Structures are given as structure tokens and as C-alpha cells.
Amino acid sequence: MKPEIRLASVDSLLILLGERADAATSARVAAAAALIRQELAPVVTDLVPSYASILLSFDLRRDTATALGQRLESLLDDLEGAAATEAGRLVTLPVWYDPRVGPDLEALAERHGMTVGKLIDLHASPEYRVFAIGFSPGFGYLGEVDARIATPRRDTPRTRVPAGSVALAERQTAVYPQASPGGWHLLGRCPLAMFDPEVPPHLRIGVGDRVRFEPVSERDYRRLLELPA
């Protein structure tokens, strides 16, 4: 798909890069964002990548929407080639899969007619792409989950999901960066902070990055979290 550039507001443009969230579109979004940051930094005031688009805000004192749109068309002309070389960072996240921290683990395994160990293997085996960051700071929407364990959201959301909870909903998975309400199914717990407002770059993962989950023991989880064993 050739990038489509639309006027979003007087000082912002919406760049459409695909029709659905998938690994190929995510790679295109990441490649486009990298090119824009590299080539148009002086005029860009904000850049928000998402599932299949980028919202670009710019300084009206430096450029016009028409002129910037033309520059973007030229810059993104060979986006397919750029996307092919933009693999994204590979981020490994340790996860303690256990019913004590993943209260939906056993119910999901039963629902899908498999053992808990098989469900964990199917969740931890893929290399996921970060499709978008949203809902709360550091909350990355990762896809796609193996179709054999894809599950609709819970009928009744929890009023509080602990920070670090590794969760699944439909064909996506995520790590809750802060304690918050949530309707995803909880499988385990990650000991690493996904968002730190005090330490740049603040987010552990970004759009276009690749993520792998690594099962760890309770002992290793507590060591990484610096809790007593």
C-alpha cells in the first residue's frame, strides 16, 4: 500500500500505512517513523505511531502542511525497502507463569482443551511485534497470539490488575505497566518496569519492536524484582 497522507489539523498530518494490524504493517510504521525522525526532526514537534498509521505534528513557523506533505511523499516513496531493513529491536521479557500471579491460566488451558504447560509454550514461543502503545503509558499491544489460544476479553473486567501482569485478549497480548482496571486474561507476571517517567527513554518497548517472552521460575522472578526468595 502506497502511504496516504491526510490533513488531520492545522498543524498535523495523518500518514496511513496499512489497512490492518499485522507484522508487515508494523514494520512499515516503524520504518516510516525512523525516516521521519532522521530527516524531518527540525520541523516535527510530535510523532505518534499506531497500528497502521502515524500522526505527525509540525511547527507551522517552519513549514506548511502542503509542503511537508510533498516532502513526506518523496521521503516515504521507497518505504518497502526501508521496512525490509527495519527489523526493530528484539526485547526479551521474563515471565513467571503461575496461577498465583496468572489467575486465568488454568481456566484458559481448560477452555482450549490443553495443559497449562502447552498454553504457556504457545504463548511464549512466538516473536511478537509491538503494534501500538496506548491505554496507559508503556502499555504495548503485541501481536499476533497463536490462534489456538486466542480468547475474547473477560465478560467482567477486573477493577485492579497488578503492575507487570502479562495478559491476553483476542489475538493480542500485553504487559500491564501500572496497576489499573483491565479486562484481559492474566497468565503471569513480568518483573521488569515497562515505563519509568524518571529514566529516558521511559518506555521499555516501542512501536515496531519485537518482543519475546521467556518463562522463568518464581525464584528468578523475585531475584529480578529484588524481592526476598
Buried (B, 14 or more C-beta within 10 A) or exposed (E): EEBEBEEBEEBBBBBBBBEEBBBBBBBBBBBBBBBBEEBBEEBBEEBBBBBBBBBBBBEEEEBEBEEBBEBBBEBBEEBBEBBEEBEBEEBEBBBBBBBEBBBBBEEBBEEBEBEBEBBBBBBBEBEBBBBBBBBBBBBBBBBBBBEEBBBEBBEEEBEEBBBBBBBBBEBBBBBBBBEBEBBBBBBBBBBBBBBBEEEEEBBBBBBBBBBEBEBBEBEBBBBBBEEEE
